[in-house]
């Protein structure tokens, strides 16, 4: 593993990236097992148990559990909770959205990804928030190529979602991923083209738009973890771990198993116009 002189950005070898991809497959399949269970009446604690068991059964370790005292394998954030929500006795309702964020430590490396699910009673307006946040993730990923700056990734996300009047959370950002769950560089979801850290081959970063239906302001609850929107409007969150490679960005994590296993095919119902698609 190499280090850039500017900051503490750890570059990965092809062998490192391959190990991250292997762990990311376990992570993706754990997400898929969770996706099978998301329905009205399910307790969020049950989702956490299933994810942890799957990860451990496949020789991985949940990255989040006991990380700085976090008590669970999944961050489960419902409706106005942006990130870092605790699993518990809450039972899902017909009009909820639920963000599932998970990480896997496998053979010395972490992978990290998140997905926000709508339950079938969610309004068209909230479906659009999710669809556009999902799109912004991929617009950001497209800019994660050697020679670009981090601001190119950040601007792509911010410019797209703010065009719809959404708020971009600024206090929380994406991050490098590798032997540590959170490494340099930071990956903000707002910024200016041509600014920030230069992207070079071998960087591995977690890109994770956190987009609010209303204002960008957030508050932290008394538990010291849970982050929610200040105006209590819903927030969406999607994340991939991405390698910056000579030929362009490579998504190392996967949402494939989520899309296959979640029985509500919400993206086909998002009502996006052809120009937005």
Rosetta blueprint (number, residue, H / E / L):
1 X L
2 X E
3 X E
4 X L
5 X L
6 X L
7 X L
8 X L
9 X E
10 X E
11 X E
12 X L
13 X L
14 X H
15 X H
16 X H
17 X H
18 X H
19 X H
20 X H
21 X H
22 X H
23 X H
24 X H
25 X H
26 X H
27 X H
28 X H
29 X H
30 X H
31 X H
32 X H
33 X H
34 X H
35 X H
36 X H
37 X H
38 X L
39 X L
40 X L
41 X L
42 X L
43 X E
44 X H
45 X H
46 X H
47 X H
48 X H
49 X H
50 X H
51 X H
52 X H
53 X H
54 X H
55 X H
56 X H
57 X H
58 X L
59 X L
60 X L
61 X E
62 X E
63 X L
64 X L
65 X L
66 X L
67 X H
68 X H
69 X H
70 X L
71 X L
72 X L
73 X L
74 X E
75 X E
76 X E
77 X E
78 X E
79 X L
80 X L
81 X E
82 X E
83 X E
84 X L
85 X L
86 X L
87 X L
88 X L
89 X L
90 X L
91 X E
92 X L
93 X L
94 X L
95 X L
96 X L
97 X E
98 X E
99 X E
100 X E
101 X E
102 X E
103 X E
104 X E
105 X E
106 X E
107 X L
108 X L
109 X E
110 X E
111 X E
112 X E
113 X E
114 X E
115 X E
116 X E
117 X E
118 X E
119 X L
120 X L
121 X L
122 X L
123 X L
124 X H
125 X H
126 X H
127 X H
128 X H
129 X H
130 X H
131 X H
132 X H
133 X H
134 X H
135 X H
136 X H
137 X H
138 X H
139 X H
140 X H
141 X H
142 X H
143 X L
144 X L
145 X L
146 X L
147 X L
148 X L
149 X E
150 X H
151 X H
152 X H
153 X H
154 X H
155 X H
156 X H
157 X H
158 X H
159 X H
160 X H
161 X H
162 X H
163 X L
164 X L
165 X L
166 X L
167 X E
168 X E
169 X L
170 X L
171 X L
172 X L
173 X L
174 X E
175 X E
176 X E
177 X L
178 X L
179 X L
180 X L
181 X L
182 X L
183 X E
184 X E
185 X E
186 X E
187 X E
188 X L
189 X L
190 X L
191 X L
192 X L
193 X L
194 X L
195 X L
196 X L
197 X L
198 X E
199 X L
200 X L
201 X L
202 X L
203 X L
204 X E
205 X E
206 X E
207 X E
208 X L
209 X L
210 X E
211 X E
212 X E
213 X L
214 X L
215 X L
216 X L
217 X L
218 X E
219 X E
220 X E
221 X L
222 X L
223 X L
224 X L
225 X L
226 X L
227 X E
228 X E
229 X E
230 X L
231 X L
232 X L
233 X L
234 X L
235 X E
236 X E
237 X E
238 X L
239 X E
240 X E
241 X E
242 X E
243 X E
244 X E
245 X E
246 X L
247 X L
248 X E
249 X E
250 X E
251 X E
252 X L
253 X L
254 X L
255 X L
256 X H
257 X H
258 X H
259 X H
260 X H
261 X H
262 X L
263 X L
264 X L
265 X L
266 X H
267 X H
268 X H
269 X H
270 X L
271 X L
272 X L
273 X L
274 X L
275 X L
276 X L
277 X L
